Amino acid sequence: MDDLKICLITDNTNKALSAKKQILKSYKNYTPSKCDTIIVVGGDGFMLQSLKKYYQFKKPFYGMNQGNHGFLLNPFSIGKLKANIKKSNQIILNPLQMTVTTRTKTIKKIIAINEVSIFRQSRQTTKLEVYIDGKLQIKQLTGDGLLIATPAGSTAYNLSAGGQILHLDSKKIAMTPISPFRPRGLKGKAISNKSKILIKNLDSKKRPVSAVADNNEIRDARIVKISINNKIKFKLLYNKKFGLKERNLVEQSKS
């Protein structure tokens, strides 16, 4: 780490592009295969895209916030960049694997770092049947949909939908209904991250639904299978003073 070799990836925004110019004044830009660390400059959405695009190089990611909330990123700072990376803590995240069978019997697979959301696609409410490890859990969920979130994603849309925040080391995933009408009073819950979830659309013709993995949407989903993909590991680096675990705990205290 004495001679820091970075691969710099920036979003196409004015703030991110300006930051890129500043960083490249001090550091050479290497390819993902030849760098020590992949630096991502942008917001949370761009960070999610970059993780999925470059994780196969098996390099750690250091995010620098030039977006809005920046939950997955570090504060933007160039002066102590090398020192911050050298002293950072590493967090390993495993994504959700979503496999969708559509009405036309097309099968698509996408990973999600934050959450998988099953949404109603029209004015009609959903009618979903939900299984966990082969056992029927919800006979018919009528409402706007269902959300499955990782611990890292539990503070995002999951929290807004009324789901619980999960500690990063909890070995759980959150299952949260979205505006449920039936069953009345249905609440979200935490389930084992070893669980295999199967969701069936009981009326895919009249009540179409979309399956969304983070920001990637597949429409007209008929069957959705969700589980943790332990073969994929995202290595994220965070400043010691306020890392992802600390932010997660802060969000828990707020709730």
Secondary structure per residue as TSV (DSSP state, phi and psi in degrees):
chain	resnum	aa	ss	phi	psi
A	1	M	-	360.0	-2.6
A	2	D	-	-60.9	-43.2
A	3	D	S	-109.0	93.3
A	4	L	-	-68.0	120.2
A	5	K	-	-105.7	112.7
A	6	I	E	-110.8	151.8
A	7	C	E	-113.0	113.8
A	8	L	E	-95.6	122.9
A	9	I	E	-122.1	122.9
A	10	T	E	-126.7	147.4
A	11	D	-	-71.4	162.2
A	12	N	S	-92.7	51.5
A	13	T	S	-114.7	161.2
A	14	N	H	-60.7	-42.0
A	15	K	H	-64.0	-45.2
A	16	A	H	-68.5	-40.1
A	17	L	H	-68.9	-34.7
A	18	S	H	-65.6	-41.3
A	19	A	H	-63.8	-37.7
A	20	K	H	-58.2	-45.5
A	21	K	H	-60.9	-40.2
A	22	Q	H	-65.8	-43.8
A	23	I	H	-66.7	-41.7
A	24	L	H	-71.8	-8.8
A	25	K	T	-72.2	-24.0
A	26	S	T	-112.5	-21.2
A	27	Y	S	-132.4	142.8
A	28	K	-	-79.2	146.1
A	29	N	B	-99.0	115.7
A	30	Y	-	-98.7	167.1
A	31	T	-	-76.3	160.6
A	32	P	T	-57.7	-32.0
A	33	S	T	-75.8	-21.8
A	34	K	T	-110.3	0.4
A	35	C	-	-90.2	167.8
A	36	D	S	-89.9	-39.1
A	37	T	E	-140.7	137.8
A	38	I	E	-94.3	119.2
A	39	I	E	-100.9	126.2
A	40	V	E	-113.3	123.5
A	41	V	E	-115.7	119.0
A	42	G	E	162.8	-144.4
A	43	G	-	-111.6	-174.4
A	44	D	H	-60.8	-42.4
A	45	G	H	-61.8	-41.8
A	46	F	H	-68.4	-33.9
A	47	M	H	-62.6	-44.2
A	48	L	H	-60.7	-44.5
A	49	Q	H	-60.8	-43.0
A	50	S	H	-68.3	-39.4
A	51	L	H	-59.2	-45.7
A	52	K	H	-68.3	-31.7
A	53	K	H	-78.7	-32.2
A	54	Y	H	-119.0	3.6
A	55	Y	G	-62.7	-25.3
A	56	Q	G	-65.1	-15.3
A	57	F	G	-80.6	-7.7
A	58	K	-	57.7	38.6
A	59	K	-	-108.9	151.3
A	60	P	-	-71.4	149.0
A	61	F	E	-109.5	133.0
A	62	Y	E	-121.1	109.6
A	63	G	E	-90.4	143.5
A	64	M	E	-126.2	121.5
A	65	N	E	-76.1	118.3
A	66	Q	-	-131.9	29.3
A	67	G	S	-116.7	-131.1
A	68	N	S	-104.4	-91.7
A	69	H	S	-67.3	-49.5
A	70	G	-	69.9	36.3
A	71	F	T	-62.6	-36.5
A	72	L	T	-88.7	1.7
A	73	L	S	-122.6	167.8
A	74	N	B	-92.4	159.4
A	75	P	-	-60.6	147.5
A	76	F	-	-74.2	122.4
A	77	S	-	-157.9	122.4
A	78	I	S	-94.5	-35.7
A	79	G	T	-55.7	-37.5
A	80	K	T	-113.7	27.4
A	81	L	H	-59.1	-51.0
A	82	K	H	-61.5	-44.9
A	83	A	H	-65.4	-40.6
A	84	N	H	-63.4	-41.7
A	85	I	H	-67.8	-42.3
A	86	K	H	-62.4	-36.7
A	87	K	T	-97.0	4.7
A	88	S	-	-72.3	159.1
A	89	N	E	-96.3	144.7
A	90	Q	E	-103.6	133.2
A	91	I	E	-115.3	134.7
A	92	I	E	-103.5	125.8
A	93	L	E	-118.4	137.6
A	94	N	-	-108.2	134.1
A	95	P	-	-85.3	167.3
A	96	L	E	-81.5	142.7
A	97	Q	E	-104.4	121.2
A	98	M	E	-109.9	125.9
A	99	T	E	-118.2	120.9
A	100	V	E	-116.4	131.7
A	101	T	E	-107.2	121.6
A	102	T	E	-88.5	176.9
A	103	R	T	-60.3	-30.7
A	104	T	T	-88.7	10.4
A	105	K	-	69.3	18.9
A	106	T	-	-77.4	137.0
A	107	I	E	-110.1	126.3
A	108	K	E	-129.7	141.4
A	109	K	E	-122.4	131.8
A	110	I	E	-142.5	147.5
A	111	I	E	-99.0	155.1
A	112	A	E	-134.9	129.8
A	113	I	S	-87.7	-37.0
A	114	N	S	-93.6	-62.0
A	115	E	E	-159.6	160.3
A	116	V	E	-112.1	129.2
A	117	S	E	-121.0	132.6
A	118	I	E	-106.8	112.4
A	119	F	E	-113.1	149.4
A	120	R	E	-66.8	143.2
A	121	Q	-	-104.0	-6.0
A	122	S	S	-142.5	-168.7
A	123	R	S	-70.6	-16.5
A	124	Q	S	-76.9	140.1
A	125	T	-	-70.1	162.5
A	126	T	E	-77.3	158.6
A	127	K	E	-133.5	96.5
A	128	L	E	-113.2	142.4
A	129	E	E	-111.8	129.8
A	130	V	E	-121.9	127.9
A	131	Y	E	-118.1	143.8
A	132	I	E	-124.5	119.9
A	133	D	T	52.3	41.5
A	134	G	T	83.0	-3.9
A	135	K	E	-105.2	133.6
A	136	L	E	-66.1	121.9
A	137	Q	E	-106.3	-40.3
A	138	I	E	-131.5	115.9
A	139	K	E	-68.7	-40.7
A	140	Q	E	-155.8	110.2
A	141	L	E	-96.5	110.9
A	142	T	E	-103.3	123.8
A	143	G	E	166.9	-151.4
A	144	D	S	-87.8	-19.5
A	145	G	E	150.4	-158.7
A	146	L	E	-146.4	145.2
A	147	L	E	-128.1	134.9
A	148	I	E	-119.0	121.1
A	149	A	E	-124.8	145.0
A	150	T	-	-78.0	166.6
A	151	P	T	-56.6	-39.5
A	152	A	T	-64.9	-33.2
A	153	G	T	-91.5	-3.8
A	154	S	T	-67.9	-18.7
A	155	T	T	-92.0	0.9
A	156	A	T	-97.8	-121.5
A	157	Y	H	-61.2	-33.7
A	158	N	H	-55.5	-45.0
A	159	L	H	-65.1	-41.2
A	160	S	H	-64.0	-29.9
A	161	A	T	-84.4	3.4
A	162	G	T	93.8	9.5
A	163	G	-	-80.0	164.5
A	164	Q	-	-87.4	149.8
A	165	I	-	-81.2	134.0
A	166	L	-	-107.9	136.0
A	167	H	-	-65.7	146.6
A	168	L	T	-60.8	-27.3
A	169	D	T	-97.8	14.0
A	170	S	S	-72.0	-21.0
A	171	K	-	58.8	36.3
A	172	K	E	-127.4	162.8
A	173	I	E	-129.1	152.9
A	174	A	E	-97.9	136.2
A	175	M	E	-119.1	113.6
A	176	T	E	-129.3	122.2
A	177	P	E	-71.1	148.7
A	178	I	E	-107.4	111.2
A	179	S	S	47.7	59.3
A	180	P	-	-70.4	134.8
A	181	F	-	-100.1	-39.8
A	182	R	B	-140.5	137.3
A	183	P	S	-65.3	144.2
A	184	R	T	-62.4	136.8
A	185	G	T	74.7	12.2
A	186	L	-	-64.2	127.3
A	187	K	-	-112.3	159.7
A	188	G	-	-74.8	164.3
A	189	K	E	-152.6	162.8
A	190	A	E	-97.0	134.6
A	191	I	E	-127.1	165.2
A	192	S	E	-60.6	141.9
A	193	N	T	-75.0	1.0
A	194	K	T	-92.2	-4.1
A	195	S	-	-68.5	148.7
A	196	K	-	-114.6	119.2
A	197	I	E	-105.7	135.5
A	198	L	E	-127.3	127.0
A	199	I	E	-121.3	125.5
A	200	K	E	-111.3	134.3
A	201	N	E	-85.2	114.3
A	202	L	T	-76.2	-13.7
A	203	D	T	-147.4	69.9
A	204	S	T	-68.7	-20.1
A	205	K	T	-79.8	-49.3
A	206	K	T	-85.1	-31.6
A	207	R	S	-124.3	70.2
A	208	P	-	-67.3	147.7
A	209	V	E	-130.4	154.9
A	210	S	E	-106.7	144.0
A	211	A	E	-109.5	121.6
A	212	V	E	-120.1	120.3
A	213	A	E	-101.6	105.3
A	214	D	T	56.5	-105.0
A	215	N	T	-116.3	20.6
A	216	N	E	-109.7	118.1
A	217	E	E	-105.6	137.2
A	218	I	E	-121.3	120.7
A	219	R	-	-91.2	163.1
A	220	D	S	56.5	46.5
A	221	A	E	-75.6	134.0
A	222	R	E	-106.1	-42.9
A	223	I	E	-133.4	133.2
A	224	V	E	-127.2	124.7
A	225	K	E	-110.8	134.8
A	226	I	E	-135.6	133.1
A	227	S	E	-159.0	163.5
A	228	I	E	-73.1	134.7
A	229	N	-	-97.7	99.1
A	230	N	T	-77.5	-9.9
A	231	K	T	-78.2	-22.7
A	232	I	-	-99.9	127.0
A	233	K	-	-127.3	122.7
A	234	F	E	-97.6	126.2
A	235	K	E	-102.3	112.6
A	236	L	E	-113.8	136.0
A	237	L	E	-105.3	135.9
A	238	Y	E	-134.9	144.8
A	239	N	-	-58.1	142.0
A	240	K	G	-62.5	-34.5
A	241	K	G	-66.3	-33.7
A	242	F	G	-151.5	75.3
A	243	G	-	-86.7	-172.4
A	244	L	H	-65.4	-39.0
A	245	K	H	-62.8	-42.1
A	246	E	H	-65.6	-39.7
A	247	R	H	-66.2	-39.0
A	248	N	H	-60.2	-43.3
A	249	L	H	-67.7	-37.6
A	250	V	H	-62.1	-43.1
A	251	E	H	-64.4	-35.6
A	252	Q	H	-63.9	-40.8
A	253	S	H	-68.1	-31.5
A	254	K	H	-67.0	-37.8
A	255	S	-	-76.2	360.0
